[in-house]
Each structure stands twice: as C-alpha cells, then as structure tokens.
Amino acid sequence: MQIYKVGGAVRDRLLGKPVTDIDWVVVGATTEEMLAKGFRPVGSDFPVFLHPKSGEEYALARTERKSGRGYGGFTFHASPEVTLEEDLIRRDLTINAMAEDDQQNLTDPYHGQRDLEARLLRHVSPAFAEDPLRVLRVARFAARYATLGFTVAPETLELMRQLSNSGELEALTAERSWKEISRALMEDQPQVFIEVLRACGALKVLMPEVDALFGVPQPEAHHPEIDTGVHTLSVLEQAALHKQPLTVRWSCLLHDLGKGLTPEEEWPRHIAHEHKGLKLIKAVNERFKAPKDCQELALLVGQYHTHGHRALELKPSTLLELLQSFDVYRRPQRFEEFIAACEMDARGRKGLEQRSYPQADYLRGAANAARGVAVQPLLEKGFKGPELGEAIKRERLKALKAYKESASS
C-alpha cells in the first residue's frame, strides 16, 4: 500500500499558495485492507474512505470509462493493480494531475509542473472531453489563477468548444452547475469565468440571456464602454474588488438582462429594460436552482437598480414604495446588498470606477428615517388593523419628506 497526496494540494504548494483541502490516493490496496486499518467507507459510486483520525478522504486508485451522458455517466474500476499514473490520467488538468509522497517526492507524468511555470491550463488527455462539467471547472480555474497570469491552452479551449457544441452541457444537473458557478463567482476575477465560457461557446448554451448582452450598445454618455456585455463583466469585476457576497455578485451578473431584449431599432436606448428583464432573471434563477436569497436579490436589483441610481431625485412616495418592496423594516441586510449592487453597477463603467456614489448614504438615511417611525404612539391613539397600517405609512411618508428636505438643504 502506497499513499500519495494528489491534485490541488500539490498544485497550490508548488504555487506557494495556502493549501486548504488535501486529497489522498491509495495505490496497491483493497477495500478490505482499508477497512482493516480503521478507514470508514463513504459514497457508493467508488471506493472512498475517511481516515480514522483526521477524517480526510482517501480514495483507492481507479480508472474510469464513459458509460452515459453528463457528469455522472462513468463506470469506475478500482483494484490494487491500478497504477498511480493510470489514476492521474483521468484527471482534468495537468496541474491537477501531480502527486507527491510523504517525502514530497513529485510524480508528474503529464508535465503539470511545466504547465504551472508556463501558466497554462492544459487538459491531461482526450478523455477530458468525456466530462461536460470540466468546461465549468476550467473556466473557474481560469478565474482563480488569472491574477497569476494563467490562460487556457488553445487545444484545451478547442476541446471545451467541442463539448459546448455536443449537447453534453445540457445533461449537467442544476446542482452541479450551480456549485461550479457559485464558486467561480467568488473567485478574485469572476469576470474571467464568464469570458472563458463565452470563448468556448458554453455561455450561449448555459446562460444565453447573458451571452445575448454582448454586442448590444448603450448610450455612451452613461456607458463609455458602450457594450452591455462588457459592462456586465466590469460590474462583476468591481463586485469582486469590493469583496461583495455571492448574492450581490449573482445580482450584478443578471441585472441588465432586459437589455438583450431591446429591438435593434431602439438601440442604444433600453426603455423599461428593468421590467422586461425580470422574466429572464427568473428563468436563469430557476435553471440553476440558485439559493432563495440569490434569487430574491437578483430580481429586486433587476427591477429597481435604476431607482438606486436616481435615489436623490425620487419623490418621497416612490422612495417609500422602494423601501416597502425590500421590507427594510424586517430585512435591513437585503437593502444593504441592493445598495452594494447599485454601487457596483455605477462603478462598472469605463473610467468611472473610482467615482463616488452618494446615492448609497442617501438610501441608507432614507431607510433609517422610515424605520425611525414609532408604532406605539399610533396604537395609543386607537389605530388597529388596516387603519394602523395606513397610519404607519402616512408617518413614514412624512418622515421621508422631512429627510429629503433636510438632505437638500
């Protein structure tokens, strides 16, 4: 029995990056031997065991063969005869197909170290094209390591293009796709994830609504970058620079989908794109079964982001409707995330990345003014039921009028 550290732990050590998760491969062992040593079996697809003390995962060396469509369409074979090289060749990228023993002796049959130095994301073997999930994984790695100068090897991008055209991407489950998408959006350069998906034709398959934004112009006075797709990437980039949470990043990606529906004869204007985009945002949300908080914020940002930009001009009654839509009294954090998404949208414009966004503090002040209305005095006056609701609304409107006047003076 020989045990090797494999995959990301080896890659990140060689890159000088922190190692978080460690994967282990066991060569020359049987299931019975692992059980005898106290390892606990997990999973039914292939032999993976939990270490009796550390709880880390140890997998028996295995080979795999394509047997159906999609991510799960594989049969696995694990036995003591399977070599380390045979196990490594089934992995996605050369930089993930290295192993080291307990003395840090490197086994690198597919030249992963060379590709690390060349800053290349290159597939290990033609079997790469058997797993459609790898298109998303490579795009995610491109987003993670873009700051180090990594790019996708041309021949790997071509395989990704073939996969995108094969119909295999449609076989991916929503859960697997969302796991990769959500992780990619939380990388340092999530816009690179979208760029790589677009370069290989996968964006058109997975998110045609986002793909449709490229080549759609906007008024240059508001958008010096002009192209709506380029603007979306810039907004996503700003969200990452400002360390925004996943909810905000997802909303930034989807906020302008309605502009993809504008007839060409109306370009570069996009009248009512906020409302037109809601059905598209809903479709993307449902396609990937995004978490509820991501779904809700994306729809609210899509509908109201122009309200955010025009906050200082809004009538107190419109401002009150906006606050009610977000339920700022019970869910203040969601309104904060809306403000953040609006600010990222404003900064995601060529040459305007450092521009101040006074709307943010103005909206926070408005929310505080409305929240400051006390309910108890109204109860003491005898208001109850629907009448109480109307009375609260009147008082909040009065507070917002006062707030607007004080902010203007």
MARTORKOL-835758 format. One record per residue: residue in three letters; z, y, x of N, C-alpha, C in turn. Coordinates in steps of 0.05 Angstrom, whole numbers, plus 5000, padded with zeros to 4 digits. Atoms other than C-alpha are relative to their C-alpha. Example, Ala and Ser with C-alpha at 12.3 -4.5 7.8 and 13.67 -1.06 7.14 Angstrom:
# MARTORKOL-835758
ALA500049765018515649105246500050245018SER499949764984514349795273501450224985
***
This chain:
# MARTORKOL-835758
MET500049765017500050005000500050255018GLN500149754985497950685028500050234979ILE499849785019499751344994498950255013TYR501249764990495751985002500450234980LYS500049755016496452694978497150084997VAL502849955005489852894946499550264984GLY500849795018486053454912501050285007GLY499349724997488754154901502250065020ALA497849964980495054064944498950025028VAL501249994973490753925005498350255003ARG501849765000485654464988501650265005ASP498549754999490855004978501650035026ARG498649994974494854815041498050105022LEU502049924980488454885082499150304997LEU500749725005487055555049502450195006GLY497649834995494155795065501250114974LYS498949915026495755864991502449834992PRO497650155008502255644957499149744985VAL500650265013502054904935502049974978THR498250035023504754814865500149714991ASP500150285009502454144837499049825022ILE500950204980501753534881499149754985ASP501150255011497352944862500049795023TRP499950224981498152274897498249774992VAL501750245005493351684903501249775016VAL499050244987495750984919497849805005VAL502250194993490850524955501249735008GLY499150274992491649774961502449894984ALA497750095015496849674906499149914972THR500450095028497249334838502050144982THR498149905020500549554774502849875003GLU497550144998505749014784501750095024GLU498649894976507549274854501350274994MET498949745006508449974827502549984982LEU497750045018513049734771502449895015ALA497850124984517049324821501450205016LYS498749794984518349954861501350214983GLY498649825018521150304800498350224988PHE501749805012515050724782499749954969ARG500250035029514350864707497250064991PRO502849965008507450784675499750224979VAL500749805021504351364635497149984994GLY502849995007497851414597498949724997SER501250265005493450864571497249985012ASP502850004990486651074600499749875027PHE500150114973488050894672502849995012PRO497350044989493950684716501250255015VAL498549774988498251304729503049944996PHE497150075001505651244745501650255009LEU498149784992511551724751501949895021HIS498250084979515551694815502949984989PRO497350045012522651424800501950235006LYS498249784994525952024834498850274995SER501149735002521252624838498650054973GLY501549965026517552494772497150085004GLU502849934995510952664806498149774993GLU501950215008504652294785498649875024TYR501450164980501851734828497949834985ALA502150155013495151434809498949795018LEU501350204984492150784833497150095005ALA502749944994485550884869498149864980ARG501750115021479950784819497150105003THR502849915003472550824807499550044970GLU500649955029469351054742497049984995ARG502850035008462950944704499650134973LYS500749865025459651364649499549794979SER500450205021460050984583499650134973GLY500449865026459251524529499750295005ARG500449724998458552254514502750145006GLY497749824998463252814534502049935022TYR497950024979469552874576501349735001GLY498550255000472652224553498249755002GLY501850235001466351784558499849865026PHE500050144974468351394620501749744998THR498350244996470850694637501050015029PHE498849994973475550634697500649725010HIS499350254987476650074746501950065023ALA498049974979482950054788500749725011SER499250264987484449494838500750065029PRO499349964972487349414908497650025019GLU502450004983480149344934498750285001VAL501349735001478250064915500950165024THR499349854976478050484978500550294993LEU499449715003480351204987497450154996GLU502649865001473151424998498749964972GLU501150055027471051094932501450164979ASP498449845019476651444895499250305002LEU500649724996474852124925497250074991ILE502749935007467452084910499650064970ARG500349955028468752104835501050284992ARG498949735006471952804841497850214998ASP502049805007468453444822498850155024LEU500949844978468053884884501049895027THR499350094974468153734958502850105009ILE497549884991474054204968502449874985ASN497950155015477953764917499949715007ALA500450284994475753114949501049935028MET498750054974480253125011502749874995ALA497450135002486452715024501550025027GLU498550004975492052715075502449814997ASP497850195001497352205094502650165006ASP497449864996504752355107500250145027GLN500049864974502952585178498050244999GLN502049795004497853095150497449945014ASN502650084989492052695179498050024977LEU501949945021486052925139497849784997THR502350175006481052445106498150184984ASP501949815012474852865089497249895001PRO502650134998468852415077497650164990TYR502249855013464852935037499950295009HIS500249744986465853535083501250244983GLY498749795015470653925039501050235017GLN498949794982473754295098497750185009ARG502349844992466854525120499250204977ASP500649825022465554805050502250204994LEU497949805002472355135049499450235019GLU500649794980470355515112497650164993ALA502449865009463555675083500350144974ARG499349885027466955905018498049914979LEU501950125019462555434977501349814981LEU499250195020464055074912497649814996ARG502350195000459554454920500949744988HIS499350255013459453814879500049785021VAL499750234981461253154914497649824999SER502250195004455852714884498550064975PRO501549965025450552684830501649934975ALA498450075023455852374785501450244988PHE498949755010458353084777498950064972ALA501449945024453253154721500749824976GLU499250185022456452594680502350124984ASP497749895014462453024660499650294993PRO500649725008460953664620502350195005LEU497749834996468053924629499950145028ARG500249894973466254044702498650275001VAL501349735001461854634683502250214997LEU497849815004468054994658501950005024ARG498150014977472354754716498950165024VAL501249864977467455014769500150304995ALA499949715006466955684734502850115003ARG497249914997474555714732500750025030PHE499449984971475055564807498650245012ALA501449764990469856104819501650254994ALA498449775007474356594782502650015017ARG497550024984480556354821499550095028TYR500449954971477456404890498050225006ALA502049794995472656984881501050215020THR498849804981477457444919499849915029LEU500250114973476756974979497049985008GLY502850014994469157024975498549754993PHE501350255008467656354944497750054980THR502250005019461056244908499249714994VAL500950275008457855654872497449945016ALA502450084985452855274915497649984981PRO502350005018445755344887499449734988GLU500750275011444754594879502149914979THR498050065020451354544841499550164975LEU500749835023449355124796497749884985GLU502350125013442854754782500949754983LEU498950235015446754124761501550104975MET498649885023451154564716498050104979ARG502249925019444654844686498949764985GLN500950245013442254144672501949904979LEU497950085019448853974638500050184976SER500049815022448454604596497749954981ASN502450055016441554414572499949724988SER500150285008443253684559501249944973GLY498650055025447353764496502849885004GLU497450124995453453464531502350194995LEU497849805004457554114526501049994972GLU499150015028457654034451501949774994ALA498250235003461453384460502850065009LEU497349924991467453744491501750054976THR498149945022473553774446500950295003ALA499049725000476354454427502450025018GLU497549994984482954284461499450005030ARG500650004972479854114528498650265009SER501449754994475254714526502050245002TRP498149785000480955184508501850005024LYS498350024977485254914564498750135025GLU501449884978479955104615499650304997ILE500649725005478155764582502650175004SER497549854999485355994576501050025029ARG499249994971486955804649498250195015ALA502049824986480556164672500650294994LEU499549725007482256794634502550115014MET497549914986489056824670499750005031GLU500549984971485756794740499850295007ASP500249724990485257414784497450144992GLN502649885007477957524767498649854977PRO501150165022476657234698497150064992GLN502849935006470157614691498049825015VAL501750184984467257154745499549744984PHE500350235017468556564698497750034980ILE502149955020464056874645497350035014GLU502549964986458857074697498849735008VAL501050274991458256354724499149844976LEU500950145025457956064653497350114991ARG502549885008452356554638497749925019ALA502150064980448656404703498949724997CYS500950285003448255654686499249944972GLY500850055028446655744612502149894982ALA497950125017453355484588501250204981LEU498949805018455556144557498550014974LYS501850005024449656124509500749774981VAL499350235016452055434487502850024988LEU497250005008459555534485500850254984MET499449755014460056274464497550174997PRO502549845004453256514440500550294991GLU499349735009456757114409500550195024VAL499549844976458957354478497450035016ASP502549994985452357174511498150214988ALA501949825013448657594459500550305007LEU499349724993452158234485498450105024PHE501549924976448158234550497250104993GLY502549885007442258694546500150184976VAL499749825023444959074486501150275010PRO499149744989445459824504502050144981GLN498149825014450960314484499450285009PRO500549724992450861074486501250065028GLU499249964972451161284559502350205002ALA497949804999455761874543502849875000HIS497550145002461361384525500249765019HIS500150244984459060794566497950045023PRO501849964978456060984634498749745010GLU501150264991454960234647497849914981ILE502050045021450560224583500149714988ASP500150285010450159454577502649914988THR497650095013455159174527501349765013GLY498950244986455858514564501450085026VAL498849904975457258874630502650144994HIS497649875008462359304594502249794993THR498150215007465858674566501249885026LEU499050114974466358384637501950205013SER498449804987469259044662502750034986VAL497449995016474559054606501749775008LEU498650244992476458344625501250035028GLU499149954972476958544698502450195000GLN497749815002481559134680502549864989ALA497750155012485958664638501449845022ALA498950164979486858224699501450175021LEU498849814981488158814746502750104991HIS497549895011493659054699501849774990LYS498250245005496658344693500649974970GLN499650045028495658304618500349714992PRO499750275008497757684580497549884988LEU502450135010492857174552499150124973THR500849895026492957474482498350255004VAL501549754995490458144509497349935013ARG502550074986485257824555498049874980TRP501750135020482457394498498850224981SER500949785017482058024454497950175014CYS501949844985478558404509497249875001LEU502550154999473257854514498450034974LEU501450015026471757874439499850264985HIS499649765016473058594419497450134990ASP502549875007465758824417497849814989LEU502150205008462258204388498250124978GLY501749895022459758614328497550155011LYS502349854989455059004375497649825005GLY502250204997451058364384498449974975LEU501450025025449058414311498450254992THR501449755006446359124313497049975003PRO502950014998438859144297499050185023GLU501049854977434759384357499250294993GLU500949735008432059984318502350204998GLU497649825002439260254313501250055027TRP498849964973440760194388499550295008PRO497650124988444460484425502550034982ARG497649965018449060654365500749734987HIS499050255012453260104334501950074977ILE498449915023455660354266501349754987ALA498450215013461259934236500049735015HIS500050254985460959424292502749874999GLU497350115001468459344285500249794977HIS499850175023467859034216498049775001LYS502150204997461358664230500949775019GLY499350204980464558314289502249814991LEU497750175007470458014251499249714994LYS500850285006466557404226499449855025LEU500650134974464257274297502549935015ILE497450054986471257344326501449764987LYS498850225015473756874272498749735008ALA501450244993468356364289500749905028VAL499350084972469956364364502949905000ASN497250095002477456314348500249724991GLU499850265012476355714305498649785017ARG501450204984471355374351501749885022PHE498350094978476455334407502949954992LYS497350035010482555284363502050165017ALA498349834984485655864400502850024987PRO497349985011493255944391500150244980LYS499949805022495256354330500350285009ASP499549734991497756954369497450125013CYS502549914988491056994407498050064977GLN501949965022487056924342500750274985GLU499249775016491057464305499450265015LEU500449764985490857974361497050065004ALA502949964996483357874374498850124975LEU501049895025481858014300500950294996LEU498949735004486358624298498750205020VAL501249834980483558904363497150054993GLY502849975008476458774339499750214978GLN500249825023477759154275500950285005TYR498849734997481959734300499950135027HIS499949884974480359874373498950285001THR501049735000476360494356502150194988HIS497749855010482460734316501850075023GLY498349954976486360664381498950235016HIS501249804983481461094419500150284986ARG500049755015481461624363502850074990ALA497349985011489061594354500950294996LEU499049735002490262334367498650164977GLU501549875021485162524313500749884972LEU499550145025487662034259501850164982LYS498249885020490562314195502649834998PRO497550155002497862124184499849764981SER500350225019495761684125498549765013THR501550214986490761304168501849875022LEU498150094980495961244223502049804988LEU498150175014500860944173498749734992GLU501450255007495660434149499749835025LEU500350154975494460234222502649865007LEU497450114993501860134234500849774981GLN499450215020502559734169498449745007SER501750234994496659284190501149835022PHE498950144977500359094253502949904995ASP497250075007507159014218501850085024VAL498649914976510159434273503150004997TYR497249995005516959414240501349735007ARG498950264993517858664250498749885025ARG501450124977512758524305499150225019PRO500749784982513059104355498449915024GLN501450094976510458684413497049984995ARG502850025006503858554378498650275001PHE501149734999502659304371499750095029GLU500149934972504259394445497549865013GLU502350154989498958864462497450134990PHE502449855010493959234417499550255016ILE500349764984495259874455498949935028ALA501050094973494259504521497049934999ALA502950085002487559214497498350254997CYS501549755003485259914476499750145026GLU500049864974487160194543498149865020MET501950154982483359634580497150064992ASP502649935010477359784536499150275010ALA500649724990477660524555499550005030ARG500350014971478360354629497649835009GLY502250174992472859834628497350134998ARG502549855001467360354636499550115028LYS500849934972463660514700500950285007GLY499149734990467061084738502450114985LEU497849895016472561164686502549815001GLU497850204998477260604710502850135003GLN497549874995482661104731500750214980ARG499649785020482161564671502649954985SER497550035015488761694635499449934971TYR500450095028489761424565502450104984PRO497749885015494461904527500449874973GLN499750135026493061514463502349795000ALA497950214998497860974488502750114992ASP497449895006504061404488500150134972TYR500049895027501861754424500449794979LEU499750225019501261094387502949895001ARG497250104998508060864413501950194986GLY498349805013511161514390499749994970ALA500550035029507961434321501549764989ALA498650245009510760734315503050044999ASN497249944999517660974335500850194977ALA499549815022517261544284500249854973ALA500050155025515561064228502349814998ARG497750194999520760564250502750144996GLY497549855001525961114251500950074972VAL499349945028525861184175502249814991ALA497850175009532560934148499749924971VAL500350115027532460494087502550044983GLN497449995015539860544068500250244982PRO499849775018539561254040498349974975LEU501850045023533861043994501349804981LEU498650195017537860443970502350144985GLU497749855012543760913956499050184977LYS501249835022539061343913499249834977GLY500650185022537860733870497249885000PHE502750124999530860543893500349705005LYS500150294996529359793889497349894992GLY502650135006523459313885497750165009PRO502549854993516459623886500550305005GLU499449714997519460323878501250065027LEU498849974973523460223942497850005021GLY502350024981517060023979498550265001GLU501449755001513560653955501550235012ALA498349784989519461093974500149985030ILE500050044971519660794044497450105011LYS502749914991512160914050499850305001ARG500149705000512961644030501650125023GLU498349904978518561754080498749965027ARG501450064974514561424136497650195003LEU502249814999508561864119501050275008LYS498849744994512962474121500850015030ALA499250014972515662254189497650025019LEU502449994984508662154216498750275000LYS501049725001506462844192501550185019ALA498349854982512363144228499449945029TYR500650094973510762734290497350125010LYS502649894993503462954290500150295006GLU499749714996505363684283501450065026SER498449954975510463644340498349935025ALA501750094977505363274385497850205005SER502249804997500063814371501050265011SER499049734992504564404386500750015030
***
